[in-house]
Amino acid sequence: MSDATAQTPTTEELQEIIEELEKYRERLINDMTETGKKAKMTKSAVMQHLEPELNQIDERLEIARKMLADLG
């Protein structure tokens, strides 16, 4: 079996992951809101459509933040 610590990301890697996920989440919302406007969709309809993906991103962010907190 492999050593679990060899697979644990460093603090810097976790910070980078968190930053990239936050940027991706914001970009996704902005891009889809703009696309929704062009399609004459309400913001609530766009957000409802995005909700499953945003939930996945939020779950990954929560995991990464917990891992970062556990590192110190």
C-alpha positions as CSV (number, residue, x, y, z in Angstrom):
1,M,0.0,0.0,0.0
2,S,1.1,3.5,-0.6
3,D,1.9,6.0,2.1
4,A,-1.1,8.4,2.6
5,T,1.2,11.4,3.3
6,A,2.7,11.1,-0.1
7,Q,-0.7,11.9,-1.6
8,T,-1.5,14.8,0.8
9,P,-1.3,18.1,-1.0
10,T,0.9,20.8,0.5
11,T,-0.4,24.0,2.0
12,E,0.6,25.9,-1.1
13,E,-1.2,23.4,-3.4
14,L,-4.3,23.6,-1.3
15,Q,-4.3,27.4,-1.4
16,E,-3.9,27.2,-5.2
17,I,-6.7,24.7,-5.5
18,I,-9.0,26.8,-3.4
19,E,-8.2,30.0,-5.3
20,E,-8.7,28.3,-8.7
21,L,-12.0,26.8,-7.6
22,E,-13.3,30.1,-6.4
23,K,-12.3,31.8,-9.6
24,Y,-13.9,29.0,-11.6
25,R,-17.1,29.3,-9.6
26,E,-17.3,33.1,-10.1
27,R,-16.5,32.9,-13.8
28,L,-19.1,30.2,-14.3
29,I,-21.8,32.3,-12.6
30,N,-20.8,35.4,-14.6
31,D,-20.5,33.6,-18.0
32,M,-23.8,31.8,-17.5
33,T,-25.6,35.0,-16.3
34,E,-24.5,36.8,-19.5
35,T,-25.5,33.8,-21.6
36,G,-28.8,33.7,-19.8
37,K,-29.4,37.4,-20.5
38,K,-28.9,36.8,-24.2
39,A,-31.3,33.9,-24.0
40,K,-33.7,36.2,-22.1
41,M,-33.6,33.9,-19.0
42,T,-34.1,35.3,-15.5
43,K,-31.2,35.2,-13.2
44,S,-33.1,32.8,-10.9
45,A,-33.6,30.4,-13.8
46,V,-29.9,30.5,-14.6
47,M,-29.0,29.9,-11.0
48,Q,-31.4,27.0,-10.8
49,H,-29.7,25.5,-13.8
50,L,-26.3,26.1,-12.3
51,E,-27.2,24.8,-8.8
52,P,-26.0,21.2,-9.2
53,E,-22.6,22.2,-10.5
54,L,-22.2,25.0,-7.9
55,N,-23.0,22.5,-5.2
56,Q,-20.2,20.2,-6.5
57,I,-17.8,23.1,-6.5
58,D,-18.8,24.2,-3.0
59,E,-18.3,20.6,-1.7
60,R,-14.8,20.5,-3.2
61,L,-14.0,23.9,-1.7
62,E,-15.2,22.7,1.7
63,I,-13.0,19.6,1.5
64,A,-10.0,21.7,0.4
65,R,-10.5,24.2,3.1
66,K,-10.9,21.5,5.8
67,M,-7.7,19.9,4.5
68,L,-5.9,23.2,4.7
69,A,-7.1,23.8,8.2
70,D,-6.0,20.3,9.2
71,L,-2.5,21.1,8.0
72,G,-2.1,24.0,10.3
